[in-house]
């Protein structure tokens, strides 16, 4: 190890020790006298042993040992700590790192750096306090208004509480209808825009909408999808003055995800921006990563468009970055951001521009003449670089993903706003993939996105408009030919006559959270159908599917219990179906839910068995009653020996665990005979019936029951 490495680490006033074994460290570099205060033997004896009677350092060395044992590269650091020894005050930071297979401990004296940071922090403290106060104000007002607006659909009924919340606050507030028409605007909002309370040519809420739409490409998606949003707007006042505004947008929704109101909250942050602009670097560069910020990026993007030379725009988004901050803390999130930029910067060409445009969002303007394939190749390199583990100071590691959307100028758009909107659309589509990916904008993608937005809006009203219908597909008992239960399958018939398949609308419902109210409707409707069947003399169990999003709904268990009680049915007449993926991804939540529903008497079935995970331990740990063999194994079982072997193994394993087996996708008599011969309990498929509307299912049930009775009578004693 040499001094060059110290410089690469950004370490100057330091001492370096090589790890010999778990307790013994050899001095490599210790020219600074301050180390005598911390480790007196280090310079004289050229070594030291641990523990060294320094609680903070001893604790870090324990973390370092774990890091050296499991990590292949990188470094961890202790964070700055104070040492006061014999009237000497030190500010130290320790690093554990490695080089050519050897392990090193670096202790850095950061007194000078700390003092510099303190000055910077002191200058920034006013900014941070101001910003935190603004965010806290906005959140409080949103929560209060959300509570009030959910109490009543009319403003008249809550006029006094609304007045108490918004009329006296210094924060600008506008309450709008679902179609963005004004319901209430407080005096502070008029003050922000220097207008009078009397109706003006342009109302404050109109100015907000105009600024938002003009300055942010995501305007359309935020409004159409009913999403929360916050950001900064610049309002240019004639004859040349301007204000910076902090805008937060909150949709107020019903339990069925219908928007009842919009809440717009506005703060004047011009003073904060003025403080920032006193330092040109802070104005144009991100303080954390030292790369261009959003403001500078937009300036360069506009300039690139004005130059009229072809270029590509890449939009980078860290997958689940909010989740990373929640788990590891914002300081660790910042550390990951910094290291990510250090990793990807060497891959960005000198003529290109890399900028940070959001918390976990970045953009690259590729100024050079490159091909689309070269952009894709760069994207894959960045993804591979980003997906390498990040090691945290506590020795733990974290993995992230990176989604990339791209658009081309002038092929896709000839202005900056539209180009950015299309790149945002591309990265939004890339997020849908399970793995990190690169997605280029295309007309097909635009059409698909518009279709999704259309269906999202339509889904919000589908329950209210009675557009959903449950079809039932019977399951045949292979031992006696009776119909013991059926699977409830959701169908969507729009008011305009269009029939939307579940493969298209279920993923949208899952992504938007609408699957929760839709799933509750399915459970409620299934219980109603069971009750009707009971009154008609049919004892038939119905099985409903649960999605991953529903598993996280803390009200689901109570809703199931209430639906059973309200319809006066037996709990064992209802069955829940889950996929293998749901089991593995949400094991703890699933275990709790299944345990509780089993206490109610509701049975549980595992759908699509055999297609997901190799670990089968959950079969004996979770309260499961049935497993369904996926149709992919049934289709070719007559001709495919491997499928036969898999089916026989599943049946044998299930029966040994006292589980029933259901085969789905049965379409031929040969398939039925094979399954029957090998003791499969139930079968479902087109051989017996397609999914049927409820009325037709009742007729089918009656006909099949009568025929079964006739067949059984014919087989009896003569």
C-alpha positions in Angstrom: 0.0 0.0 0.0 1.3 3.4 -0.9 0.5 7.1 -0.5 -1.3 7.1 -3.8 -4.0 5.0 -2.3 -4.4 7.4 0.6 -4.9 10.2 -1.9 -7.4 8.1 -3.8 -9.4 7.7 -0.6 -9.3 11.3 0.0 -7.1 10.8 3.2 -4.2 13.0 3.9 -3.4 13.3 7.7 -3.5 9.6 8.5 -1.8 6.6 9.8 -2.0 3.1 8.2 -1.8 -0.4 9.8 -1.8 -3.8 8.2 -3.8 -6.6 9.8 -1.6 -9.6 10.7 -4.3 -11.5 12.5 -7.5 -10.8 14.4 -5.7 -9.0 17.3 -2.4 -7.9 15.8 -1.8 -4.9 13.5 1.6 -3.9 12.0 2.4 -0.2 11.5 2.8 0.7 7.8 2.7 4.5 8.0 2.6 6.6 11.2 4.4 9.8 10.7 2.0 12.0 12.6 2.6 12.7 16.3 -1.1 12.6 17.2 -1.1 8.8 16.9 1.0 8.7 20.0 -2.0 10.0 22.0 -4.3 7.3 20.6 -1.9 4.3 20.3 1.3 5.0 22.1 3.1 1.8 21.0 2.2 2.2 17.3 5.2 4.3 16.3 7.8 2.9 18.7 7.0 -0.8 18.4 5.8 -0.6 14.8 2.6 -2.5 15.9 -0.3 -2.5 18.2 -2.8 -5.1 19.5 -6.5 -5.1 20.1 -8.4 -4.4 22.3 -6.5 -1.1 22.7 -8.6 0.4 25.6 -10.4 2.7 23.3 -14.1 1.8 23.3 -14.9 3.5 19.9 -11.9 2.1 18.1 -12.4 -1.4 19.6 -16.0 -1.4 18.5 -15.1 -0.4 15.0 -12.4 -3.1 14.8 -15.0 -5.7 15.5 -17.1 -4.4 12.6 -13.9 -4.4 10.4 -13.2 -8.1 11.2 -16.7 -9.0 9.9 -16.2 -6.8 6.8 -12.8 -8.4 6.0 -14.2 -11.8 6.4 -17.1 -11.4 4.0 -16.3 -8.6 1.6 -14.3 -8.9 -1.6 -13.6 -5.2 -2.1 -14.6 -1.7 -1.0 -14.3 -0.1 2.4 -16.2 0.8 5.5 -15.7 3.7 7.8 -16.5 4.5 11.4 -17.7 8.0 11.2 -16.1 10.9 13.0 -15.5 10.5 16.7 -13.9 12.8 19.3 -10.9 12.0 21.4 -9.7 14.2 24.2 -6.4 13.0 25.6 -4.2 15.1 27.9 -5.8 18.3 26.9 -5.4 17.4 23.2 -8.6 17.1 21.2 -8.7 14.9 18.1 -11.4 14.3 15.6 -10.8 10.9 14.0 -12.3 8.7 11.3 -11.3 5.1 10.8 -11.4 3.0 7.6 -11.2 -0.7 7.0 -10.1 -1.5 3.4 -8.1 -4.0 1.4 -5.4 -4.1 -1.3 -3.9 -7.1 -3.1 -5.4 -9.5 -0.7 -4.1 -7.7 2.4 -6.3 -6.0 5.0 -5.6 -2.4 6.2 -6.8 -0.1 9.0 -6.5 3.6 8.2 -7.0 6.2 11.0 -7.5 9.7 9.7 -7.3 13.0 11.7 -10.0 15.2 10.2 -9.7 18.2 12.5 -9.1 20.6 9.6 -11.7 19.0 7.4 -14.1 19.0 10.3 -13.7 22.7 10.9 -14.3 23.4 7.2 -17.4 21.3 7.3 -18.6 23.1 10.4 -18.4 26.4 8.5 -20.3 24.9 5.6 -22.9 23.4 7.8 -23.4 26.6 9.6 -24.0 28.4 6.3 -26.4 25.7 5.3 -28.3 25.3 8.6 -30.6 28.2 7.8 -31.5 26.6 4.5 -32.1 23.2 6.0 -34.2 24.5 8.8 -36.3 26.6 6.4 -36.8 23.6 4.1 -37.6 21.2 6.9 -40.2 23.7 8.2 -41.8 24.1 4.8 -42.0 20.3 4.4 -43.4 19.8 7.9 -46.0 22.6 7.3 -47.1 21.0 4.0 -47.4 17.5 5.5 -49.4 18.7 8.5 -51.8 20.8 6.5 -52.3 17.9 4.0 -53.0 15.4 6.8 -55.5 17.7 8.5 -57.3 18.6 5.3 -57.3 14.9 4.2 -59.1 13.9 7.4 -61.6 16.7 7.0 -62.3 16.2 3.3 -62.8 12.4 3.9 -65.5 13.2 6.5 -67.7 14.8 3.9 -68.0 15.0 0.2 -69.3 18.6 0.3 -67.4 21.6 1.4 -70.4 23.1 3.0 -70.5 20.5 5.7 -67.0 21.2 6.8 -66.7 24.9 6.1 -65.7 25.9 9.7 -63.0 23.2 10.1 -61.6 24.1 6.7 -61.5 27.7 7.7 -59.6 26.9 10.9 -57.0 25.0 9.0 -56.3 27.1 6.0 -57.5 30.7 6.5 -55.1 31.5 9.3 -52.0 29.7 8.0 -49.2 31.5 6.2 -49.0 28.7 3.7 -50.8 29.0 0.4 -53.6 26.4 0.1 -55.9 25.6 -2.8 -58.6 22.8 -2.7 -59.7 21.7 -6.1 -62.3 19.3 -7.5 -61.3 16.0 -9.2 -61.4 17.9 -12.6 -59.1 20.7 -11.1 -61.8 23.3 -10.6 -61.4 25.7 -7.6 -63.3 24.9 -4.4 -61.3 27.0 -2.0 -58.2 29.2 -2.1 -56.9 30.8 1.1 -55.7 34.5 1.5 -52.1 33.3 1.8 -52.2 31.8 -1.7 -53.3 35.2 -3.1 -50.4 36.8 -1.2 -47.9 34.4 -2.7 -48.9 35.5 -6.2 -49.3 39.2 -5.1 -53.0 39.2 -6.2 -56.1 40.4 -4.5 -58.9 38.2 -3.1 -61.3 39.6 -5.7 -61.6 37.4 -8.9 -58.7 38.2 -11.3 -58.0 37.4 -14.9 -55.8 34.5 -13.8 -56.5 32.9 -10.4 -53.6 31.5 -8.2 -54.6 27.9 -8.8 -54.5 28.5 -12.6 -51.0 30.0 -12.3 -49.9 26.9 -10.4 -51.3 24.5 -13.0 -49.7 26.5 -15.8 -46.3 26.6 -14.1 -46.4 22.9 -13.2 -47.4 21.8 -16.7 -44.8 24.0 -18.4 -41.8 23.2 -16.1 -42.3 19.5 -15.4 -42.9 16.7 -18.0 -44.5 14.4 -15.4 -47.5 16.8 -15.0 -49.7 14.7 -17.2 -48.9 11.5 -15.5 -49.3 12.9 -12.0 -52.7 14.3 -12.7 -54.0 11.3 -14.7 -52.8 8.7 -12.2 -53.8 10.7 -9.1 -50.3 10.7 -7.6 -48.6 12.7 -4.9 -45.9 15.1 -6.1 -43.7 17.8 -4.7 -41.1 20.1 -6.4 -40.0 23.6 -7.1 -41.5 26.1 -9.5 -40.2 29.4 -10.8 -42.7 32.2 -11.3 -41.5 35.1 -13.4 -43.3 38.3 -12.5 -43.5 41.3 -14.8 -41.4 43.3 -15.3 -38.6 40.9 -14.5 -38.9 39.9 -10.9 -39.2 36.2 -10.0 -40.2 33.9 -7.1 -39.3 30.4 -6.3 -42.2 28.3 -5.0 -42.3 25.0 -3.2 -45.4 23.1 -4.4 -46.8 19.9 -2.9 -49.8 18.2 -4.5 -51.9 15.7 -2.6 -54.9 13.7 -4.0 -57.7 12.9 -1.5 -59.1 9.5 -2.3 -61.9 7.2 -1.1 -61.4 3.7 0.0 -62.0 2.7 -3.6 -59.2 5.0 -4.8 -61.6 7.6 -6.3 -60.3 11.2 -6.2 -62.6 13.5 -4.3 -60.4 16.5 -4.0 -57.0 17.8 -4.9 -55.0 19.7 -2.2 -52.3 22.2 -3.5 -49.9 23.6 -0.9 -47.5 26.4 -1.9 -44.6 28.1 0.0 -42.5 31.0 -1.2 -38.9 29.8 -0.9 -37.3 32.7 -2.7 -35.2 33.6 0.4 -33.8 30.0 0.5 -33.0 30.2 -3.2 -31.3 33.6 -2.6 -29.0 32.1 0.0 -28.1 29.3 -2.4 -27.4 31.6 -5.2 -24.8 33.4 -3.1 -22.6 30.4 -4.0 -22.5 29.8 -7.7 -21.4 26.2 -7.3 -24.3 25.4 -5.0 -26.6 26.9 -7.7 -25.4 24.7 -10.5 -24.0 21.6 -8.7 -25.4 19.0 -6.4 -23.9 19.4 -2.9 -23.8 15.6 -2.3 -22.3 14.3 -5.5 -20.6 17.4 -7.0 -22.2 16.8 -10.4 -24.6 19.2 -12.2 -28.0 19.6 -10.5 -31.5 19.7 -12.0 -31.4 23.4 -12.7 -28.0 23.3 -14.5 -29.2 20.1 -16.4 -32.2 21.9 -17.8 -30.1 24.8 -18.9 -27.8 22.4 -20.8 -30.7 20.4 -22.2 -32.3 23.6 -23.6 -28.9 24.5 -25.0 -28.5 21.1 -26.6 -31.9 21.5 -28.3 -31.0 25.0 -29.5 -27.8 23.7 -31.0 -30.0 21.5 -33.3 -27.5 18.6 -33.3 -28.8 15.1 -32.7 -28.2 13.7 -29.2 -29.6 11.1 -26.8 -31.1 11.7 -23.4 -30.8 8.9 -20.8 -33.0 9.0 -17.6 -31.6 6.9 -14.7 -33.7 5.9 -11.8 -32.5 3.9 -8.7 -35.0 1.1 -8.0 -36.8 1.3 -4.7 -34.5 4.1 -3.4 -37.2 5.3 -1.0 -37.2 1.8 0.5 -33.4 2.0 0.9 -33.6 5.2 2.8 -36.4 3.7 5.1 -34.3 0.6 5.9 -30.8 2.0 6.2 -31.4 5.7 6.9 -30.9 8.8 4.8 -27.2 9.1 5.7 -26.6 5.6 4.3 -28.7 6.5 1.3 -26.5 9.5 0.7 -23.4 7.3 1.0 -24.8 4.9 -1.6 -25.6 7.8 -4.0 -22.0 9.1 -3.7 -20.5 5.8 -4.3 -22.8 5.1 -7.2 -21.7 8.3 -8.9 -18.1 7.4 -8.3 -18.7 4.1 -10.0 -20.6 5.3 -13.1 -18.7 8.5 -13.8 -15.7 6.8 -15.4 -18.1 5.2 -18.0 -19.5 8.6 -19.0 -17.6 10.1 -21.9 -16.0 13.5 -21.5 -18.3 15.2 -23.9 -21.4 13.9 -22.2 -23.1 15.4 -19.1 -24.2 13.5 -16.0 -26.5 15.3 -13.7 -28.6 14.6 -10.6 -32.2 15.6 -11.2 -33.9 14.1 -8.1 -33.3 12.1 -4.9 -32.5 8.8 -6.7 -32.8 10.1 -10.3 -30.0 11.1 -12.8 -29.8 12.0 -16.4 -27.1 11.8 -19.1 -27.0 14.0 -22.2 -24.9 12.2 -24.8 -23.6 15.0 -27.0 -21.5 12.9 -29.3 -22.8 11.2 -32.4 -23.6 7.7 -31.1 -26.0 5.0 -32.2 -29.0 3.7 -30.3 -27.2 0.4 -29.7 -24.2 2.3 -28.1 -26.6 3.9 -25.7 -28.1 0.6 -24.9 -24.6 -0.9 -24.3 -23.8 2.1 -22.0 -27.0 1.5 -20.1 -26.2 -2.2 -19.5 -22.7 -1.2 -18.3 -24.2 1.3 -15.9 -26.7 -1.3 -14.6 -24.0 -3.9 -14.1 -21.9 -1.3 -12.3 -24.8 -0.2 -10.1 -25.9 -3.7 -9.1 -22.6 -4.6 -7.4 -23.0 -4.6 -3.6 -22.6 -1.5 -1.6 -20.9 -1.9 1.8 -22.2 0.2 4.7 -20.1 1.4 7.7 -21.6 -1.2 10.0 -20.3 -4.0 7.8 -23.7 -4.8 6.2 -24.1 -4.6 2.5 -26.9 -3.3 0.3 -27.8 -4.1 -3.3 -29.7 -1.7 -5.6 -31.0 -1.8 -9.2 -31.0 0.8 -11.9 -33.7 1.4 -14.5 -32.9 3.5 -17.6 -35.2 5.3 -20.0 -34.0 6.9 -23.2 -35.2 9.3 -25.9 -33.6 10.7 -29.0 -33.5 14.3 -30.3 -34.9 15.2 -32.8 -36.3 11.8 -33.7 -38.6 11.5 -30.7 -39.1 15.1 -29.9 -37.8 18.6 -30.9 -38.2 20.4 -27.6 -36.7 19.8 -24.2 -39.9 19.4 -22.2 -41.4 16.7 -24.5 -38.0 14.9 -24.8 -37.8 14.7 -21.0 -41.4 13.6 -20.8 -40.7 10.7 -23.3 -37.6 9.7 -21.4 -39.6 9.7 -18.2 -42.2 7.6 -19.9 -39.6 5.1 -21.0 -38.1 4.7 -17.5 -41.6 4.4 -16.0 -42.1 1.4 -18.4 -38.7 0.0 -17.5 -39.7 -0.1 -13.8 -42.4 -2.7 -14.6 -39.7 -5.3 -15.3 -38.6 -7.5 -12.5 -34.9 -6.8 -13.3 -33.1 -3.6 -14.1 -33.5 -2.7 -17.8 -33.0 -0.2 -20.5 -36.1 1.1 -22.3 -36.2 3.4 -25.3 -39.1 5.6 -26.1 -41.3 4.5 -29.0 -44.7 5.3 -30.4 -45.8 1.8 -29.4 -44.7 2.6 -25.8 -46.6 5.9 -25.9 -49.7 4.2 -27.1 -49.3 1.4 -24.4 -48.8 4.1 -21.7 -51.9 6.0 -22.8 -53.8 2.8 -22.8 -52.6 2.1 -19.2 -53.5 5.6 -18.1 -57.0 5.2 -19.6 -57.6 1.9 -17.9 -56.3 3.2 -14.6 -58.9 6.0 -14.7 -61.6 3.6 -15.8 -60.7 1.1 -13.1 -61.3 3.7 -10.4 -65.0 3.8 -11.3 -65.5 0.2 -12.4 -66.9 -1.0 -9.0 -69.2 1.9 -8.6 -70.5 1.4 -12.2 -71.0 -2.3 -11.6 -68.7 -3.3 -14.5 -67.1 -6.3 -12.8 -68.5 -9.8 -13.0 -67.5 -13.0 -11.4 -67.3 -16.1 -13.6 -67.1 -19.5 -12.0 -65.1 -22.5 -13.4 -66.1 -25.8 -11.8 -63.6 -28.3 -10.3 -64.5 -32.0 -10.8 -64.0 -34.6 -8.1 -62.2 -37.4 -10.1 -63.3 -40.1 -7.7 -67.1 -39.7 -8.2 -67.6 -37.0 -10.9 -69.3 -34.4 -8.6 -68.7 -30.7 -8.5 -67.3 -29.9 -5.1 -66.1 -26.4 -5.7 -65.3 -23.7 -8.3 -62.8 -21.0 -8.9 -64.1 -17.4 -9.0 -62.5 -15.5 -11.9 -62.9 -11.8 -12.4 -64.1 -10.3 -15.6 -64.4 -6.6 -16.6 -67.1 -5.5 -19.0 -66.8 -1.7 -19.6 -69.9 0.4 -20.1 -68.9 1.0 -23.7 -69.1 -2.7 -24.3 -65.3 -3.4 -24.3 -64.3 -6.6 -22.5 -60.9 -6.2 -20.8 -59.0 -9.4 -20.0 -57.6 -10.0 -16.5 -54.1 -10.4 -18.0 -54.3 -6.7 -19.0 -56.1 -5.1 -16.0 -55.0 -7.1 -13.0 -51.3 -5.9 -13.3 -52.6 -2.3 -13.5 -54.8 -2.8 -10.5 -51.8 -4.3 -8.6 -49.5 -1.4 -9.5 -51.9 1.3 -8.6 -53.2 -0.3 -5.4 -56.7 -0.6 -6.8 -56.4 -4.4 -6.4 -57.2 -4.0 -2.7 -60.7 -2.6 -3.1 -61.3 -4.8 -6.2 -60.1 -7.8 -4.2 -62.5 -7.0 -1.4 -65.4 -6.8 -3.9 -64.4 -10.3 -5.2 -64.5 -11.7 -1.7 -67.8 -10.1 -0.9 -69.4 -11.2 -4.2 -68.1 -14.7 -3.8 -69.7 -14.9 -0.4 -73.0 -13.6 -1.8 -72.8 -16.3 -4.5 -72.2 -19.0 -1.9 -75.2 -17.8 0.0 -77.4 -18.0 -3.1 -76.1 -21.5 -3.9 -76.9 -22.6 -0.4 -80.5 -21.4 -0.8 -80.8 -23.3 -4.1 -79.6 -26.5 -2.4 -76.1 -26.6 -3.8 -73.2 -27.1 -1.3 -70.4 -25.7 -3.4 -67.2 -24.1 -2.2 -65.8 -21.1 -4.1 -62.1 -20.3 -4.4 -60.9 -16.7 -4.8 -57.4 -15.5 -5.7 -55.3 -13.2 -3.5 -52.7 -10.9 -5.0 -49.4 -9.8 -3.3 -50.8 -6.3 -2.6 -53.8 -7.8 -0.8 -51.6 -9.7 1.6 -50.2 -6.4 2.9 -53.7 -5.1 3.6 -54.0 -5.1 7.4 -57.8 -4.9 7.1 -58.1 -8.1 4.9 -58.7 -10.6 7.7 -61.5 -8.5 9.3 -63.1 -8.0 5.9 -63.1 -11.8 5.2 -64.6 -12.4 8.6 -67.3 -9.8 8.1 -68.2 -11.0 4.6 -68.7 -14.5 5.9 -70.9 -13.3 8.8 -73.0 -10.9 6.8 -73.8 -13.6 4.2 -74.5 -16.3 6.8 -72.3 -18.9 5.2 -70.0 -21.5 6.6 -66.3 -20.4 6.6 -65.3 -23.8 5.0 -67.3 -22.8 1.9 -64.7 -20.1 1.1 -61.2 -20.9 -0.1 -58.2 -18.5 -0.7 -55.7 -19.1 -3.6 -52.2 -17.8 -3.5 -49.3 -18.3 -5.8 -45.9 -19.6 -4.8 -44.3 -16.2 -5.4 -46.7 -14.6 -2.9 -45.6 -17.2 -0.3 -41.9 -16.6 -0.7 -41.9 -12.8 -1.1 -44.2 -12.1 1.8 -43.6 -15.2 4.0 -44.1 -13.6 7.4 -47.3 -11.8 6.4 -48.6 -14.8 4.6 -47.9 -17.1 7.6 -49.9 -14.8 9.9 -52.8 -14.4 7.5 -53.1 -18.1 6.7 -52.9 -19.1 10.3 -55.7 -16.7 11.2 -58.0 -17.6 8.2 -57.5 -21.3 9.1 -58.7 -20.4 12.6 -61.9 -19.1 11.0 -62.3 -22.3 9.0 -61.4 -20.9 5.6 -59.2 -23.3 3.5 -56.1 -22.4 1.5 -54.9 -23.5 -1.9 -51.5 -22.9 -3.6 -52.0 -21.9 -7.3 -49.5 -22.5 -10.2 -47.6 -25.1 -8.2 -44.3 -26.1 -9.6 -43.5 -23.0 -11.7 -41.8 -20.9 -9.1 -39.4 -21.8 -6.3 -37.3 -24.9 -5.6 -37.7 -24.6 -1.8 -40.8 -26.6 -0.6 -40.3 -26.0 3.1 -43.3 -23.8 3.2 -45.6 -26.7 2.4 -45.0 -28.3 5.8 -44.7 -24.9 7.7 -47.8 -23.2 6.4 -51.4 -24.2 7.0 -52.2 -25.3 3.4 -55.0 -27.6 2.3 -54.6 -27.9 -1.5 -52.0 -27.5 -4.2 -52.9 -26.9 -7.9 -50.6 -28.3 -10.5 -49.9 -25.7 -13.1 -51.4 -26.2 -16.5 -48.0 -26.1 -18.2 -47.3 -29.6 -16.8 -50.8 -30.9 -17.9 -50.7 -29.8 -21.5 -48.1 -32.4 -22.8 -48.3 -35.0 -20.0 -49.4 -37.7 -22.5 -46.3 -37.3 -24.6 -43.8 -35.8 -22.2 -42.2 -38.2 -19.8 -40.7 -35.4 -17.7 -44.1 -33.9 -17.2 -45.5 -37.2 -16.1 -42.7 -37.7 -13.6 -43.2 -34.2 -12.2 -46.9 -34.7 -11.8 -46.5 -38.1 -10.1 -43.9 -36.6 -7.8 -46.2 -33.7 -6.9 -49.1 -36.0 -6.2 -47.0 -38.4 -4.0 -45.5 -35.5 -2.1 -48.8 -33.8 -1.5 -50.5 -36.9 -0.3 -47.7 -37.7 2.1 -48.3 -34.2 3.6 -52.0 -34.9 3.7 -52.7 -32.3 1.0 -55.2 -32.6 -1.8 -54.1 -32.1 -5.4 -56.0 -30.1 -8.1 -54.9 -30.3 -11.7 -55.8 -27.2 -13.8 -55.9 -26.9 -17.6 -57.4 -30.4 -18.2 -58.7 -30.5 -21.8 -58.6 -34.1 -23.0 -59.9 -37.5 -21.8 -56.4 -38.9 -21.9 -55.2 -36.2 -19.4 -58.2 -36.9 -17.2 -57.7 -40.7 -17.2 -54.0 -40.3 -16.3 -54.8 -38.0 -13.4 -57.6 -40.2 -12.2 -55.5 -43.3 -12.4 -52.7 -41.7 -10.4 -55.1 -40.4 -7.6 -55.2 -36.7 -8.4 -58.2 -35.5 -6.3 -59.7 -32.7 -8.4 -59.5 -31.4 -12.0 -60.3 -28.1 -13.6 -60.3 -27.2 -17.3 -62.2 -26.9 -20.6 -62.9 -30.6 -20.7 -65.5 -30.1 -18.1 -66.4 -26.4 -18.5 -65.2 -23.0 -19.4 -65.6 -20.2 -16.8 -69.3 -19.4 -16.7 -71.5 -16.5 -15.6 -73.2 -17.2 -12.3 -76.6 -18.1 -13.8 -75.1 -20.5 -16.3 -72.9 -22.0 -13.6 -76.1 -22.8 -11.5 -77.7 -24.5 -14.5 -74.5 -26.5 -15.1 -74.3 -27.5 -11.5 -77.9 -28.7 -11.6 -77.4 -30.7 -14.8 -74.1 -32.2 -13.7 -75.5 -33.2 -10.3 -78.5 -34.9 -11.9 -76.4 -36.7 -14.4 -74.0 -37.9 -11.6 -77.0 -39.3 -9.7 -78.2 -41.1 -12.8 -74.7 -42.6 -13.4 -74.3 -43.7 -9.8 -77.8 -45.3 -9.8 -76.9 -47.2 -12.9 -73.8 -48.6 -11.2 -75.7 -49.7 -8.1 -77.1 -53.2 -7.3 -79.9 -54.5 -9.6 
